[in-house]
Amino acid sequence: MHGWLPLLIQAVTVAVLVAAVCRRSRRWGLVWLPAAVAVGAAMAATSYWVIASQGMSDDPAPKLLWVWIVVTGFAAVVFVAGWRNAGWRRRTASAVGLPMSALCAALALNLWVGYFPTVQTAWNQLTEGPLPDQADQATVVAMQTKHQVPTKGVVVPVNIDSSASGFKHRGELVYLPPAYFATNPAPHLPTLMMIGGEFNTPGDWLRAGDAIKTVDDYAAANGGNAPVLVFVDTGGAFNNDTECVNGPRGNSADHLTKDVVPFMEATYGVSTNRANWGLVGWSMGGTCAVDLATMHPDMFTTFEDIAGDLAPNSGNKKQTVDRLFGGSTAAYAAFDPTSVMTKHGRYQGISGWFAVNGSTPSSGPTVVEAVNANGTGLGGKDAAVHLSDQAAAANSLCALGTANGIRCAVVTQPGKHDWPFADRAFVAALPWLAGQVGTPGAPRLGLPGATPLASHLQ
């Protein structure tokens, strides 16, 4: 989806639109073509305003996205205004050009967020095709009863009761590694809660994030042992951004802690020890991971925050307080990791990996020195480079966490704020995560890097 196919579709779309507008009357061209451009520009400006006001991304959208939004508005006017007096060829071209323009805008959006890395991924997502390694619960029970250990893990769709939270959610997913099937009852394996981005489905980590291949590869290299993964629903709908808090958009936080955790312990016999529970979140989910770990140190001890924000974010702070907390600043503070850590004080046994995207040497991830909120390092020196919002957030949270007993590192890797980056960040951190949560056979690794800060944290 990032290669020749989008370029071909864009070229064909331009040709179709040229056919739709050529050889029209001079008056039509003087009146409707400028109007079409104006409508397209207005659509692009509105889209820009919505994205900015909702705080959807720290990374700027590619210029190509705005171009194709303008073209889509242009094509809509050509289709409507040019239909009446056009021949069948131009009518056909305008009818085809409008959806193709919208498709080009969608492809440009996908180039930005990396939601569909391949055509097959897009097809499976849009048609709700089977997930990698998918099986039903009856098959899982039969395999375990027979001690039938698969070469790869198994993904099980689950419907988790929400009586405790009252949160209306979609179906969720559980990954069981091969080692789960070796005994009956199952071993008490560690668990990682996998949280997606702002607009998501529970299957995004599996499709766009390729998490199943990542954990299957890890299990294959570790004698079939890997953490159990639970892919949770934080929104209840694709466009409901809860930021994993309790508020007008639903009690998402309660769902994760009061519904999901007890379900996993009761249904799959995973460990009930907090030392064996961790969190992995991408973008909004990264913010959630820090939030849950700092608010519930009695439930979670390890987290990976992949390109998350400083705090729950749904626009500027006032908009966030209004939208997520019904205007309550006290409720906002209760879910603000900075406030939570400051109020809590010293933590015991909590560790975190903050992954941020940026420009680094191709040899692999590097560790950035943690800085506090005013931009100075833990050692007191000024930050040498300008930090992106997510890097500044990670450094601020890691610095405050370190001051309160949380072992952490900020790890920077090449990439954009998209799903392929989330995939690579999870691949890099999984060996550390698996060791931290006590996966059988997994060595307990220190946090990465060789800077003075990293040495102190390890």
C-alpha positions in Angstrom: 0.0 0.0 0.0 3.1 2.3 0.0 4.5 1.2 -3.4 3.4 1.3 -7.0 -0.3 0.7 -6.5 -1.3 4.1 -4.9 0.7 5.9 -7.7 -1.1 3.9 -10.4 -4.5 4.7 -8.9 -3.7 8.4 -8.6 -2.5 8.6 -12.2 -5.7 6.9 -13.4 -7.8 9.2 -11.3 -6.2 12.3 -12.7 -6.8 11.0 -16.2 -10.5 10.3 -15.4 -11.0 13.8 -14.0 -9.4 15.4 -17.0 -11.8 13.5 -19.2 -14.7 14.7 -17.0 -14.0 18.4 -17.3 -12.5 18.7 -20.8 -14.5 20.1 -23.8 -17.1 21.8 -21.7 -18.4 25.3 -22.4 -16.3 28.4 -21.7 -19.0 29.7 -19.3 -19.1 26.3 -17.4 -15.4 26.5 -17.0 -15.4 30.1 -15.8 -18.2 29.5 -13.2 -18.0 25.9 -12.0 -14.3 25.1 -12.1 -13.4 27.9 -9.7 -16.4 26.9 -7.5 -15.2 23.3 -7.5 -11.7 24.3 -6.4 -13.2 26.5 -3.7 -15.4 23.6 -2.4 -12.3 21.3 -2.4 -10.3 23.9 -0.5 -13.0 24.4 2.1 -13.2 20.6 2.6 -9.4 20.5 3.2 -9.5 23.4 5.6 -12.4 21.8 7.5 -10.5 18.5 7.7 -7.4 20.3 8.9 -9.4 22.1 11.6 -11.0 18.9 12.8 -7.7 17.0 13.1 -6.1 19.9 14.9 -9.0 20.5 17.3 -9.2 16.9 18.2 -5.5 16.5 18.9 -5.3 13.5 16.7 -1.6 13.4 15.9 1.6 15.2 16.7 3.0 14.3 13.3 1.9 16.6 10.5 -0.2 15.1 7.7 1.5 14.6 4.3 0.7 17.4 1.8 -0.6 14.8 -0.5 -3.6 14.2 1.8 -4.7 17.8 1.6 -4.2 17.8 -2.2 -6.5 14.8 -2.6 -9.1 16.2 -0.2 -9.2 19.3 -2.4 -9.5 17.0 -5.5 -12.3 15.0 -3.9 -14.3 18.2 -3.2 -13.6 19.3 -6.8 -14.8 16.0 -8.2 -18.0 16.2 -6.2 -18.9 19.6 -7.7 -18.0 18.4 -11.2 -20.2 15.4 -10.7 -23.2 17.4 -9.5 -22.9 20.6 -11.5 -21.7 19.0 -14.7 -24.2 16.1 -14.9 -27.1 17.9 -16.6 -25.6 19.1 -19.9 -22.9 16.5 -20.2 -22.8 13.6 -22.6 -22.6 10.0 -21.4 -18.8 9.9 -21.6 -18.3 12.9 -19.3 -21.1 11.7 -17.0 -19.3 8.3 -16.7 -16.0 10.0 -16.1 -17.4 12.3 -13.4 -19.3 9.4 -11.7 -16.1 7.3 -11.7 -13.8 10.2 -10.7 -15.6 11.1 -7.5 -15.1 7.7 -5.7 -11.6 7.3 -7.2 -10.7 10.7 -5.7 -12.0 9.7 -2.3 -10.0 6.5 -2.6 -6.8 8.5 -3.4 -7.5 10.6 -0.3 -7.9 7.4 1.8 -4.7 6.1 0.4 -2.9 9.3 1.3 -4.4 9.0 4.8 -3.1 5.5 5.0 0.3 6.7 4.0 0.2 8.9 7.1 -1.1 6.4 9.7 0.1 3.1 8.1 -3.2 1.5 9.1 -3.2 -0.9 6.1 0.4 -1.9 5.2 -0.8 -4.3 2.5 -3.8 -4.9 0.2 -4.4 -8.2 1.9 -4.5 -6.5 5.3 -7.0 -4.0 4.1 -9.2 -6.7 2.5 -9.2 -8.8 5.7 -10.0 -5.8 7.9 -12.7 -4.4 5.7 -14.3 -7.9 5.2 -13.6 -9.0 8.7 -11.6 -11.9 7.4 -10.0 -14.5 9.7 -7.2 -13.4 11.9 -3.8 -15.1 12.0 -3.9 -18.3 14.1 -7.6 -17.9 14.9 -9.6 -20.6 16.5 -12.7 -20.8 18.7 -12.9 -21.6 22.4 -14.1 -25.2 21.8 -11.0 -25.9 19.8 -8.8 -24.4 22.5 -10.4 -26.7 25.1 -10.0 -29.8 22.9 -6.4 -29.0 22.2 -5.6 -28.5 25.8 -7.4 -31.7 26.9 -5.4 -33.7 24.4 -2.1 -31.8 25.2 -2.0 -30.9 21.6 0.7 -28.3 21.5 0.6 -26.3 18.3 3.7 -25.0 16.5 2.2 -21.5 16.7 0.0 -19.7 19.2 -3.8 -19.5 19.0 -5.9 -16.4 18.7 -9.4 -16.7 20.4 -12.2 -14.2 20.0 -13.8 -13.6 23.4 -16.8 -11.8 24.7 -15.9 -10.4 28.1 -18.7 -9.6 30.6 -18.9 -5.9 31.4 -21.1 -6.0 34.4 -18.5 -4.4 36.7 -17.8 -1.5 34.4 -21.1 -1.0 32.4 -18.9 -0.3 29.4 -20.4 -1.3 26.0 -17.6 -2.8 24.1 -16.9 -4.9 21.0 -15.6 -8.4 20.9 -12.0 -8.8 22.1 -9.1 -11.2 21.4 -6.7 -13.4 23.3 -3.5 -14.9 22.1 -2.4 -18.2 23.8 1.2 -19.3 23.2 2.1 -22.9 22.4 3.2 -23.5 26.0 -0.4 -22.8 27.2 -1.5 -26.2 25.8 1.3 -28.3 27.3 -0.6 -29.0 30.6 -4.2 -29.3 31.8 -4.9 -27.1 33.7 -2.9 -24.5 31.9 0.2 -23.0 33.4 -0.2 -19.7 35.2 1.4 -17.6 32.4 2.1 -13.9 32.4 -0.1 -11.5 30.5 0.4 -8.4 28.4 -2.6 -6.2 27.8 -2.4 -4.8 24.2 -4.0 -1.4 23.6 -4.4 0.2 20.2 -4.6 3.8 19.0 -7.3 6.5 19.1 -9.4 5.1 16.2 -9.2 1.3 16.5 -10.6 -2.1 16.5 -9.3 -4.8 18.9 -7.8 -6.6 15.9 -5.6 -3.7 14.8 -2.6 -4.9 16.7 -2.9 -8.3 15.0 -3.5 -6.9 11.4 -1.8 -3.6 11.1 0.6 -4.1 14.0 1.6 -7.7 13.0 1.8 -8.6 16.7 1.0 -12.3 16.2 4.0 -12.9 14.0 6.1 -11.0 16.5 5.0 -13.1 19.5 4.9 -16.3 17.4 8.5 -15.7 16.4 9.5 -15.1 20.0 7.7 -18.2 21.2 9.4 -20.3 18.5 12.8 -19.1 19.7 11.9 -19.7 23.4 10.6 -23.2 23.5 7.0 -22.3 22.9 7.0 -19.9 25.9 5.6 -16.4 25.5 3.2 -14.1 27.4 -0.5 -14.5 26.9 -1.7 -11.4 25.0 -5.2 -9.8 25.4 -6.2 -7.3 22.7 -8.7 -5.0 24.4 -11.4 -2.6 23.2 -11.0 0.8 24.7 -13.7 2.6 22.7 -16.7 0.5 22.0 -16.8 2.0 18.5 -14.2 2.9 16.0 -14.6 6.6 16.4 -15.1 6.8 20.2 -11.9 8.1 21.7 -12.1 7.4 25.4 -8.3 7.7 26.1 -8.9 4.8 28.5 -10.5 7.0 31.1 -13.9 6.9 32.9 -16.2 9.7 31.7 -19.0 10.7 29.4 -17.7 8.5 26.6 -17.8 5.4 28.8 -16.0 3.7 31.7 -13.1 2.4 29.6 -10.6 2.4 32.5 -13.0 0.3 34.6 -13.5 -2.1 31.7 -9.8 -2.8 31.5 -9.2 -3.3 35.2 -12.5 -4.6 36.5 -13.7 -6.7 33.5 -10.7 -7.8 31.4 -8.2 -8.7 34.2 -10.6 -10.9 36.2 -11.9 -12.5 33.0 -8.3 -13.5 32.0 -7.5 -14.9 35.4 -10.8 -16.9 35.7 -11.0 -18.1 32.1 -7.4 -18.8 31.1 -5.8 -19.3 34.4 -3.1 -16.6 33.9 -1.1 -15.5 36.8 -2.8 -13.3 39.4 0.5 -11.9 40.6 1.0 -8.2 39.6 4.6 -9.0 38.7 3.3 -11.1 35.8 1.1 -8.4 34.3 2.2 -5.8 31.7 0.8 -3.3 29.3 1.7 -2.4 25.7 0.1 0.6 24.1 0.5 2.4 20.8 -0.2 6.2 20.4 -3.3 6.8 22.5 -2.8 3.3 23.9 0.7 4.3 25.0 -0.8 7.1 27.1 -3.2 4.4 28.5 -0.3 2.1 29.4 1.4 4.7 31.5 -1.9 5.8 33.0 -2.9 2.2 34.1 0.6 1.3 35.4 0.9 4.5 37.5 -2.7 4.4 38.7 -2.8 0.6 39.4 0.7 -0.5 40.6 -1.1 -3.2 42.5 -2.1 -4.7 39.1 0.6 -4.0 36.6 4.4 -3.7 37.0 5.7 -3.3 33.4 4.7 -1.1 30.5 5.7 -0.1 27.0 4.5 3.3 25.9 4.8 3.6 22.1 4.6 7.2 21.0 2.0 8.2 23.6 1.1 11.7 24.9 1.9 13.4 28.2 -1.7 12.9 29.4 -5.1 11.9 28.0 -5.6 14.1 25.0 -8.7 15.1 23.0 -7.7 18.5 21.8 -6.2 21.2 24.1 -6.5 20.8 27.8 -9.8 22.6 28.1 -11.3 20.6 25.3 -10.0 17.4 26.9 -11.4 18.2 30.3 -14.8 19.0 28.7 -14.9 16.1 26.3 -13.5 13.3 28.4 -14.4 14.4 31.9 -17.5 16.4 31.6 -15.7 19.6 32.6 -14.2 18.2 35.9 -10.6 19.2 36.4 -10.5 16.9 39.4 -11.4 13.9 37.2 -8.8 15.0 34.7 -6.1 15.1 37.4 -7.1 11.6 38.5 -6.1 10.3 35.1 -3.1 12.6 34.4 0.1 10.5 34.8 2.1 13.5 36.0 -0.4 14.3 38.8 -0.9 10.6 39.6 2.9 10.0 40.0 3.4 13.2 42.0 0.5 12.3 44.4 1.6 8.6 44.7 5.2 9.2 45.5 7.6 6.3 45.6 6.8 3.2 43.5 8.2 -0.3 44.0 9.0 -2.7 41.2 7.5 -0.7 38.3 9.5 -0.4 35.0 8.7 1.2 31.6 10.0 1.4 28.1 9.1 4.7 26.3 9.4 4.2 22.5 9.5 7.3 20.3 9.9 7.7 16.6 12.7 9.9 15.2 15.8 10.0 13.2 18.5 7.6 14.6 21.4 5.6 13.2 20.3 2.6 11.2 22.1 0.2 13.6 19.1 0.1 15.9 17.4 1.9 18.8 19.1 4.4 21.0 18.3 5.8 24.4 17.5 9.5 24.8 18.4 11.1 28.1 15.2 11.7 30.1 14.3 15.3 30.6 11.9 16.9 33.0 9.0 19.2 32.1 11.1 22.3 31.8 13.5 20.7 29.3 16.5 20.0 31.4 18.1 16.6 31.9 18.3 14.6 35.1 21.9 15.7 35.3 20.8 19.4 35.0 22.1 20.2 31.5 19.9 21.7 28.9 18.3 19.6 26.2 20.6 19.7 23.2 18.0 19.2 20.5 14.4 20.2 19.9 12.1 17.4 21.0 8.9 16.4 19.3 5.7 16.5 21.5 5.8 12.7 22.0 9.5 12.7 22.8 9.1 15.6 25.2 6.2 13.7 26.8 8.2 10.5 27.1 11.2 12.3 28.6 9.1 14.2 31.0 7.2 11.1 32.2 10.4 9.0 32.5 12.2 11.7 34.4 9.3 12.1 36.9 8.9 8.3 37.1 12.6 7.9 37.8 12.4 10.4 40.6 9.6 8.3 42.1 11.2 4.9 41.8 10.1 3.8 38.3 12.9 2.3 36.2 12.5 3.5 32.7 14.3 4.5 29.5 13.3 6.5 26.4 14.2 4.6 23.3 14.2 6.3 19.9 13.9 4.4 16.6 13.6 5.5 13.0 10.1 5.9 11.7 6.9 7.9 11.4 3.9 7.9 13.8 2.2 5.0 12.1 1.5 1.3 12.7 4.7 0.0 11.0 6.6 2.0 13.7 4.4 0.5 16.4 5.2 -3.0 15.0 9.0 -2.4 15.1 8.8 -0.9 18.6 7.0 -4.0 19.9 9.5 -6.3 18.2 12.4 -4.4 19.9 10.8 -4.4 23.4 9.2 -7.9 23.5 12.3 -9.7 24.8 12.6 -7.2 27.6 8.8 -7.3 28.3 8.7 -11.1 28.4 11.6 -11.2 30.9 10.1 -8.4 33.0 6.7 -10.2 33.4 8.3 -13.6 34.2 7.8 -15.6 31.0 9.2 -19.1 31.5 12.6 -19.4 30.0 12.9 -15.7 29.3 16.0 -13.9 30.7 15.4 -10.8 32.7 17.0 -8.1 30.5 18.0 -4.6 31.5 16.6 -1.5 29.8 18.5 -0.7 26.5 21.2 1.8 25.9 24.6 2.8 27.2 24.1 6.4 28.3 24.7 7.3 32.0 21.0 7.4 32.5 20.5 4.0 31.1 23.2 2.5 33.2 21.6 4.1 36.3 18.2 2.6 35.4 19.5 -0.9 34.8 
